[in-house]
Amino acid sequence: MSTTGDHLIELRRDLHRHPEPAWREFYTTCRIVEELERIGVTDIYVGREAIDPDERMAVPDSSELVEWFARAREAGAKEDVLDRLDGGYTGCVAVLRQGEGPTVGLRVDIDGLLREESRADEHAPVAEGFRSEHEGAMHACGHDGHATIGLGVLEAIKESDFEGTLKVFFQPGEEMIAGGRAIAKSSHLADVDYLLALHLGLDHPTGEVVAGIDGFLAVAHLHVEFSGEPAHAGAAPNEGENAVQAMATAVGNLYAIPRHQDGATRVNAGQVGGGTASNIVPESAYIEAEVRGETTELMEYMRERAERVLHGAAEMHGCEVEIETRGRAPSARSDAQLAEIVSAVAGGVEGVDSVLDRDTLGGSEDATYLMREVQRNGGYAAYVGIGTDHPGGHHTATFDVDERSIPIGIDVISGAIREIAATRPE
């Protein structure tokens, strides 16, 4: 592997050691900016400059932001950049201008997940010494690899004969479906003619590339709070209004929402809780739920029915309910014009032994906000899958990426960007 390749693997492992969830990507953003400056990128937009600050979703409370900010400082985050991220305004946009030509965008996500990483000796990050240093958080979906590929693509394009403008969007908050809209509603998408987004893995092995991924389910994340009246569960249970009972009724009825004839729909109550003790009628309870649909309209059908269920359960048990949408993303489709270019380029990349023209995701992704924004403005967008062998499934404690897939991803994406700029497909 080349010196540059070795450096990128070291970078990916550094990011893996410092996973940061939505709007807490302080160290990650600072590290990315350091690399951009090393590469020689001069147009770098950070924090509030990179996003529409009013469009952030699922922003954690200030005490949590302060805690993660302090962790980044202790880890040696670049001070002048860190100060610009205060308050949870993370992420950055890098712009590389190389003469006349189209504007091509690349979106990579950078956040980690709130879950514990495996301690098993056979888990590569343990064996090689780059396991997460933040207990309860890990890169369980490959976003450390995504950020690394984004930087590798920038360096490859800078050293190439590419003519035009390349914008790389290092997006925070994908796992919470919280950052895509804030990037899409910034001013940086307005002039993008072509957009690529990428993901490692997705159950495709190292050496396989999916040129255009479709089947994104539109999604909404709902935070639900039930409020009742407390009472002594033995002496006067009739004086209480049981919030946990309302919550339990709602959970059962959420799963009873009829499916829709027009396409796939989903609902899940992924986290529930409430109450304080076995002898107290609980006055509060909560649900973290999500609804999905094959189209944005089908997701809205599920959301409307879910809200009806939640209000009905609260009324049945004499409680109040508050519903907050903390994350949301639409559906989207990859444009054939770009997928065909990615397919043709990938076939000639060293290490690629299989190219699929199309596949469906079966999940959700807020890159769809960026894709639809570019398409709405008359441009084209495609979502590319870069296969990687991973020992555990996405979002599991043993997930890791095969580092051989990183140079493959760089070569496929940078090659496609050069070809897009040269041919300007319509």
C-alpha positions in Angstrom: 0.0 0.0 0.0 1.3 3.5 -0.8 2.3 6.1 1.8 -0.9 7.9 1.1 -2.8 4.7 1.5 -1.1 4.1 4.9 -2.0 7.6 6.0 -5.6 7.2 5.1 -5.8 3.9 7.0 -4.3 5.6 10.1 -6.8 8.4 9.7 -9.7 6.0 9.5 -8.5 4.3 12.6 -8.1 7.6 14.4 -11.7 8.5 13.5 -12.8 5.0 14.6 -11.3 5.6 18.1 -13.3 8.8 18.4 -16.9 8.1 17.4 -19.3 11.0 18.0 -23.1 11.0 17.6 -25.3 13.6 15.9 -24.2 17.2 16.5 -21.4 16.1 18.7 -18.9 15.4 15.9 -16.4 18.0 17.3 -13.2 16.0 17.1 -14.2 14.4 13.8 -14.9 17.8 12.1 -11.6 19.2 13.4 -9.7 16.2 12.2 -11.3 16.4 8.8 -10.4 20.1 8.6 -6.8 19.3 9.4 -6.7 16.9 6.5 -8.3 19.4 4.2 -5.6 21.9 5.0 -2.9 19.2 4.5 -4.4 18.4 1.0 -4.3 22.1 0.2 -8.1 22.9 0.1 -8.6 26.6 0.8 -12.3 26.9 0.6 -13.5 25.2 3.8 -16.9 26.0 5.4 -17.3 24.9 9.0 -20.1 24.7 11.5 -22.8 27.4 10.9 -21.2 28.2 7.5 -21.8 24.6 6.3 -25.4 24.2 7.3 -28.7 26.0 7.7 -28.6 26.3 11.6 -32.3 26.5 11.8 -32.8 23.1 10.1 -30.9 20.9 12.6 -33.0 18.1 14.1 -32.5 15.9 17.2 -30.1 18.3 18.8 -29.0 17.0 22.2 -29.4 19.1 25.3 -26.7 21.6 26.2 -25.1 19.6 29.0 -24.5 16.7 26.6 -23.0 19.0 24.0 -20.7 20.5 26.6 -19.5 17.1 27.7 -18.7 15.9 24.1 -17.1 19.3 23.4 -14.7 18.8 26.4 -13.9 15.3 25.2 -12.9 16.6 21.8 -10.6 19.3 23.4 -9.0 16.7 25.7 -8.4 14.5 22.6 -6.4 17.3 21.0 -9.0 18.7 18.6 -7.8 21.8 16.6 -8.7 24.7 18.8 -9.5 27.4 16.2 -11.9 25.0 14.5 -13.4 23.6 17.7 -14.4 27.1 18.8 -16.5 27.5 15.6 -18.4 24.3 16.4 -19.5 25.3 19.9 -23.2 24.6 20.4 -23.3 21.5 18.3 -22.8 23.2 14.9 -20.7 20.4 13.4 -19.8 19.2 9.9 -18.1 21.0 7.1 -18.1 21.6 3.3 -14.9 21.5 1.3 -14.9 23.3 -2.1 -12.2 22.6 -4.7 -12.2 24.8 -7.8 -10.2 23.7 -10.8 -11.2 25.8 -13.8 -14.3 25.9 -15.9 -16.7 23.1 -15.7 -19.7 21.6 -13.9 -20.1 21.5 -10.1 -20.0 18.0 -8.8 -20.9 17.2 -5.2 -20.0 14.2 -3.0 -21.9 13.6 0.3 -20.3 11.5 3.0 -21.6 11.1 6.6 -19.4 11.3 9.6 -21.3 10.5 12.8 -21.1 7.4 15.1 -23.7 5.5 17.0 -24.7 5.3 20.6 -23.8 1.7 21.2 -21.0 -0.2 23.0 -18.3 -1.7 20.8 -17.2 -5.3 21.2 -14.3 -6.2 23.5 -13.7 -9.6 21.9 -10.0 -10.3 21.1 -10.9 -11.3 17.6 -12.6 -8.0 16.9 -10.1 -6.2 14.6 -10.3 -2.8 16.4 -9.4 -4.6 19.6 -6.7 -6.7 18.1 -5.1 -3.7 16.3 -5.6 -1.2 19.1 -8.1 1.2 17.6 -11.3 0.3 19.5 -13.6 3.2 20.5 -12.3 5.4 23.3 -15.8 6.6 24.0 -17.6 4.0 26.0 -21.2 3.6 24.8 -20.4 4.9 21.3 -18.8 3.4 18.2 -18.6 3.6 14.5 -20.9 0.7 13.8 -21.9 1.7 10.3 -18.7 2.6 8.5 -18.9 6.4 8.6 -15.3 6.6 9.7 -14.6 4.9 6.3 -16.9 7.3 4.5 -15.1 10.4 5.8 -11.8 8.8 4.9 -13.0 8.1 1.3 -14.3 11.6 1.0 -10.8 13.0 1.9 -9.1 10.5 -0.4 -11.4 11.5 -3.3 -10.6 15.2 -2.7 -6.9 14.5 -2.8 -7.2 12.4 -5.9 -9.3 15.0 -7.8 -6.9 17.8 -6.8 -4.0 15.9 -8.4 -6.0 15.0 -11.5 -7.0 16.7 -14.8 -10.5 17.3 -13.4 -12.0 20.6 -14.7 -14.8 22.1 -12.7 -15.7 22.5 -9.0 -15.9 19.6 -6.5 -17.9 20.1 -3.3 -17.6 17.5 -0.6 -20.2 17.5 2.1 -19.0 16.0 5.4 -22.5 15.6 6.9 -23.3 15.3 10.6 -26.2 13.4 12.1 -27.2 10.8 9.6 -27.8 8.1 12.1 -30.5 10.2 13.8 -31.8 11.4 10.4 -30.9 14.8 11.7 -28.3 16.5 9.5 -29.3 16.0 5.8 -31.9 18.6 5.8 -29.6 21.2 7.4 -27.0 20.6 4.6 -29.6 20.5 1.9 -31.2 23.8 2.9 -27.9 25.6 3.1 -26.7 27.6 0.1 -24.1 25.1 -0.9 -26.4 22.8 -3.0 -27.8 25.6 -5.2 -25.2 25.3 -7.9 -24.5 21.5 -7.8 -25.1 19.9 -11.2 -24.4 16.3 -10.2 -24.3 14.7 -6.8 -22.9 11.3 -5.6 -23.4 9.8 -2.1 -21.8 6.6 -0.9 -22.1 3.9 1.7 -19.8 1.0 2.6 -21.1 -2.5 3.0 -24.9 -2.8 2.9 -24.3 -6.6 2.8 -22.2 -6.4 -0.4 -18.7 -7.9 -0.1 -15.4 -6.3 -0.7 -14.8 -6.0 -4.5 -18.5 -5.4 -5.3 -19.9 -2.0 -6.3 -23.6 -1.0 -6.7 -23.8 1.8 -9.2 -27.2 3.1 -8.2 -29.1 2.3 -5.0 -32.9 2.9 -4.8 -35.6 1.7 -2.4 -35.0 4.3 0.3 -37.8 4.3 2.7 -39.0 7.7 3.8 -38.8 7.9 7.6 -39.9 10.0 10.6 -38.5 9.6 14.1 -41.1 10.4 16.8 -40.4 11.2 20.5 -43.6 10.8 22.5 -44.2 11.9 26.1 -47.2 10.9 28.1 -48.2 12.8 31.2 -50.7 11.5 33.8 -51.3 11.9 37.6 -49.4 10.0 40.3 -51.1 8.2 43.1 -50.4 5.5 45.7 -50.8 2.2 43.9 -52.2 0.4 47.0 -54.1 3.0 48.9 -55.7 5.1 46.1 -55.0 3.8 42.6 -58.3 5.3 41.4 -56.8 8.8 42.0 -54.1 8.3 39.4 -54.0 8.6 35.6 -51.5 5.9 34.5 -49.1 7.2 31.9 -47.5 3.8 31.5 -50.9 2.3 30.7 -51.4 4.9 28.0 -48.0 4.1 26.6 -48.6 0.4 26.6 -51.9 0.8 24.9 -50.3 3.0 22.3 -47.5 0.5 21.6 -50.0 -2.3 20.9 -52.1 -0.1 18.7 -49.2 1.3 16.7 -48.5 -2.2 15.4 -52.1 -2.5 14.5 -52.0 0.3 11.9 -53.2 -1.2 8.6 -50.6 -1.6 5.9 -51.2 0.3 2.7 -52.1 -1.1 -0.7 -49.7 1.3 -2.5 -46.5 0.0 -1.1 -44.3 -1.0 1.9 -44.9 0.7 5.3 -43.2 0.2 8.6 -43.7 1.2 12.3 -41.6 0.4 15.3 -41.6 1.4 19.0 -37.9 1.0 19.5 -37.6 2.3 23.0 -40.2 2.7 25.8 -40.1 3.5 29.5 -41.7 5.3 32.4 -42.6 5.2 36.0 -40.6 5.5 39.2 -41.5 2.6 41.5 -43.8 -0.4 41.7 -46.1 1.2 44.3 -46.7 4.5 42.5 -49.2 5.0 39.7 -46.8 6.4 37.0 -47.3 10.0 36.0 -44.9 9.9 33.0 -43.9 7.6 30.2 -42.3 7.8 26.8 -41.9 6.1 23.4 -39.1 6.5 20.9 -40.8 5.4 17.6 -40.4 5.6 13.9 -42.6 5.2 10.9 -41.4 4.5 7.3 -42.9 4.3 3.9 -41.8 3.2 0.4 -42.7 6.8 -0.7 -42.8 10.0 1.3 -46.6 9.9 0.9 -46.8 6.4 2.5 -44.6 7.5 5.4 -47.0 10.4 6.0 -49.9 8.0 6.0 -48.1 6.0 8.7 -47.2 9.2 10.7 -50.8 10.5 10.6 -52.2 7.1 11.7 -49.5 6.9 14.4 -50.4 10.3 15.8 -54.1 9.3 15.9 -53.2 6.2 17.9 -51.0 8.1 20.3 -53.7 10.7 21.0 -56.4 8.1 21.4 -54.3 6.1 23.9 -53.7 9.2 26.0 -57.4 10.2 26.0 -58.4 6.6 26.9 -56.3 6.7 30.1 -56.9 10.4 31.1 -53.4 11.5 30.1 -51.8 14.2 28.0 -49.4 13.5 25.1 -46.7 15.5 23.3 -45.3 14.3 20.0 -42.1 15.7 18.6 -40.6 14.8 15.2 -36.9 14.5 15.9 -35.7 13.2 12.5 -37.2 13.0 9.1 -36.1 12.1 5.5 -37.9 11.6 2.2 -37.6 8.8 -0.3 -35.4 9.2 -3.4 -34.2 7.5 -6.6 -30.8 7.4 -8.2 -30.6 8.8 -11.7 -29.7 6.3 -14.4 -27.4 8.9 -16.1 -25.0 8.8 -13.2 -25.4 5.2 -12.2 -24.3 4.2 -15.8 -21.1 6.2 -15.4 -20.4 4.7 -12.0 -20.9 1.2 -13.4 -18.6 1.8 -16.4 -15.9 3.3 -14.2 -16.1 0.7 -11.5 -15.6 -2.1 -14.0 -12.0 -0.9 -14.7 -11.0 -0.3 -11.0 -8.4 -2.6 -9.5 -10.0 -4.7 -6.8 -13.5 -4.6 -8.2 -14.7 -8.0 -9.3 -18.4 -7.4 -9.5 -20.6 -4.5 -10.5 -24.4 -4.3 -9.9 -26.3 -1.7 -11.9 -29.0 -1.4 -9.2 -30.0 -2.6 -5.8 -32.5 -1.5 -3.2 -31.6 -0.3 0.3 -34.7 -1.4 2.3 -33.8 1.2 4.9 -33.7 5.0 5.2 -31.0 7.6 4.6 -31.1 11.4 4.8 -28.8 11.8 1.8 -32.2 11.7 0.1 -32.6 15.4 1.2 -29.5 16.3 -0.8 -30.4 14.1 -3.7 -33.9 15.6 -4.0 -32.6 19.1 -3.7 -30.2 18.7 -6.5 -32.8 16.9 -8.7 -35.3 19.7 -7.9 -32.8 22.2 -9.2 -32.5 20.3 -12.5 -29.4 18.3 -11.6 -28.8 14.5 -11.2 -28.0 12.4 -8.2 -27.0 8.8 -7.4 -26.3 6.8 -4.3 -23.4 4.4 -4.7 -22.7 1.2 -2.7 -19.0 0.2 -2.1 -18.9 -3.3 -0.8 -17.0 -4.3 2.3 -16.6 -7.5 4.2 -17.9 -6.8 7.7 -17.8 -9.5 10.5 -21.0 -8.2 12.2 -24.1 -6.6 10.7 -24.5 -2.8 10.5 -25.2 -1.3 13.9 -23.9 -4.3 15.8 -21.1 -4.4 18.4 -18.8 -6.4 16.1 -19.2 -4.3 12.9 -16.0 -3.2 11.2 -15.1 -2.4 7.6 -12.5 -4.2 5.5 -9.9 -1.5 4.9 -9.2 -2.9 1.4 -12.5 -1.3 0.4 -11.3 2.2 1.2 -8.9 2.6 -1.9 -11.5 0.9 -4.0 -14.1 3.5 -2.9 -11.7 6.3 -3.6 -10.8 5.1 -7.1 -14.5 4.4 -8.1 -15.8 7.7 -6.8 -13.0 9.9 -8.1 -13.0 8.1 -11.4 -16.8 8.7 -11.7 -16.4 12.4 -10.8 -13.8 12.9 -13.5 -16.0 11.1 -16.1 -19.1 13.1 -15.1 -17.2 16.4 -15.5 -15.8 15.3 -18.8 -19.1 14.1 -20.3 -21.7 16.2 -18.5 -24.5 13.7 -18.9 -28.1 14.8 -19.4 
